[in-house]
């Protein structure tokens, strides 16, 4: 540890304690995201179970997948928007190229998930006896 890491900043925080605080903040965000994902999956399973009671297992599974795909698409859209917004943030100029790459990759992932969603809707249509 260097002396600069031990020297408190004007707000009384050292670089080391700042890094610890940042890591704890990141962990809290990741935990919240995982909890949200768990709630989404549980809600999808519950909705699919209710549907499955009425129409059978294949349709229940298709509804479950569709719910997850729609949720994933929404999350990826918001992620792409977040990255895209950050590309014009001057405070992130040092990582601008990485942020642009993140925006591109999130958009690509969203397009892939949307394609899976379209396929899933075709499966639902066929299971419901509707023409594709």
C-alpha positions as CSV (number, residue, x, y, z in Angstrom):
1,X,0.0,0.0,0.0
2,X,1.4,3.4,-1.0
3,X,1.2,6.5,1.2
4,X,-1.3,8.1,-1.1
5,X,-3.7,5.2,-0.5
6,X,-3.4,5.8,3.3
7,X,-3.8,9.6,3.2
8,X,-7.3,10.6,3.8
9,X,-9.0,12.7,1.1
10,X,-10.8,16.0,2.1
11,X,-13.9,14.0,2.9
12,X,-11.9,11.8,5.3
13,X,-11.9,8.7,3.0
14,X,-8.7,6.9,2.0
15,X,-8.2,5.4,-1.4
16,X,-8.4,2.0,0.2
17,X,-11.6,2.7,2.0
18,X,-13.0,4.2,-1.2
19,X,-12.2,1.1,-3.1
20,X,-13.9,-1.0,-0.4
21,X,-16.9,1.2,-0.5
22,X,-17.1,1.0,-4.3
23,X,-16.8,-2.8,-4.1
24,X,-19.5,-3.0,-1.5
25,X,-21.7,-0.8,-3.7
26,X,-21.1,-3.0,-6.7
27,X,-21.9,-6.1,-4.7
28,X,-25.2,-4.5,-3.5
29,X,-26.2,-3.7,-7.1
30,X,-25.4,-7.2,-8.2
31,X,-27.3,-8.7,-5.3
32,X,-30.3,-6.5,-6.2
33,X,-30.1,-7.5,-9.8
34,X,-30.0,-11.2,-8.9
35,X,-32.9,-10.8,-6.6
36,X,-34.9,-9.0,-9.4
37,X,-34.0,-11.8,-11.8
38,X,-35.1,-14.4,-9.2
39,X,-38.5,-12.6,-8.8
40,X,-38.9,-12.4,-12.6
41,X,-38.2,-16.2,-13.0
42,X,-40.6,-17.0,-10.1
43,X,-43.3,-14.8,-11.5
44,X,-42.8,-16.5,-14.9
45,X,-43.0,-19.9,-13.4
46,X,-46.2,-19.0,-11.5
47,X,-47.9,-17.6,-14.6
48,X,-46.8,-20.6,-16.6
49,X,-48.1,-23.0,-14.0
50,X,-51.5,-21.3,-13.9
51,X,-51.6,-21.4,-17.7
52,X,-50.4,-25.0,-17.7
53,X,-53.2,-26.1,-15.4
54,X,-55.7,-25.0,-18.1
55,X,-53.9,-25.9,-21.3
56,X,-51.2,-28.5,-20.7
57,X,-47.5,-28.8,-20.2
58,X,-46.2,-27.8,-23.8
59,X,-48.1,-24.5,-23.8
60,X,-47.1,-23.9,-20.2
61,X,-43.4,-24.3,-21.1
62,X,-43.9,-22.0,-24.1
63,X,-45.5,-19.3,-22.0
64,X,-42.7,-19.5,-19.5
65,X,-40.0,-19.1,-22.2
66,X,-41.9,-16.2,-23.8
67,X,-42.2,-14.4,-20.4
68,X,-38.4,-14.8,-19.9
69,X,-37.6,-13.7,-23.4
70,X,-39.8,-10.6,-23.1
71,X,-38.2,-9.7,-19.8
72,X,-34.7,-10.3,-21.2
73,X,-35.4,-8.1,-24.2
74,X,-36.6,-5.3,-22.0
75,X,-33.5,-5.6,-19.8
76,X,-31.2,-5.6,-22.7
77,X,-33.0,-2.6,-24.3
78,X,-32.5,-0.7,-21.1
79,X,-28.8,-1.8,-20.9
80,X,-28.2,-0.6,-24.5
81,X,-29.9,2.7,-23.7
82,X,-27.7,3.1,-20.6
83,X,-24.5,2.4,-22.5
84,X,-25.6,4.7,-25.4
85,X,-26.4,7.5,-23.0
86,X,-23.0,7.1,-21.3
87,X,-21.2,7.5,-24.6
88,X,-21.9,11.2,-24.6
89,X,-21.0,11.6,-20.9
90,X,-17.7,13.6,-20.8
91,X,-16.9,12.2,-17.4
92,X,-16.5,8.7,-19.0
93,X,-14.2,9.9,-21.9
94,X,-11.4,7.6,-20.6
95,X,-13.6,4.6,-21.2
96,X,-15.6,5.9,-24.2
97,X,-14.5,3.1,-26.5
98,X,-15.4,0.4,-24.1
99,X,-18.8,2.1,-23.4
100,X,-19.5,2.2,-27.2
101,X,-18.5,-1.5,-27.4
102,X,-20.9,-2.2,-24.5
103,X,-23.7,-0.4,-26.4
104,X,-23.1,-2.3,-29.6
105,X,-22.9,-5.7,-27.8
106,X,-26.1,-5.0,-25.8
107,X,-27.9,-4.1,-29.0
108,X,-26.7,-7.2,-30.7
109,X,-27.7,-9.4,-27.7
110,X,-31.1,-7.7,-27.7
111,X,-31.6,-8.4,-31.5
112,X,-30.7,-12.1,-30.8
113,X,-33.2,-12.3,-27.9
114,X,-35.9,-10.6,-30.0
115,X,-35.3,-13.2,-32.7
116,X,-35.8,-16.0,-30.1
117,X,-38.9,-14.2,-28.9
118,X,-40.3,-14.3,-32.5
119,X,-39.5,-18.0,-32.7
120,X,-41.2,-18.5,-29.4
121,X,-44.3,-16.7,-30.5
122,X,-44.4,-18.9,-33.6
123,X,-44.3,-21.9,-31.3
124,X,-47.1,-20.5,-29.2
125,X,-49.2,-19.9,-32.3
126,X,-48.7,-23.5,-33.4
127,X,-49.5,-24.9,-30.0
128,X,-52.7,-22.8,-30.0
129,X,-53.6,-24.0,-33.5
130,X,-53.2,-20.7,-35.2
131,X,-51.5,-20.4,-38.6
132,X,-48.0,-19.0,-38.4
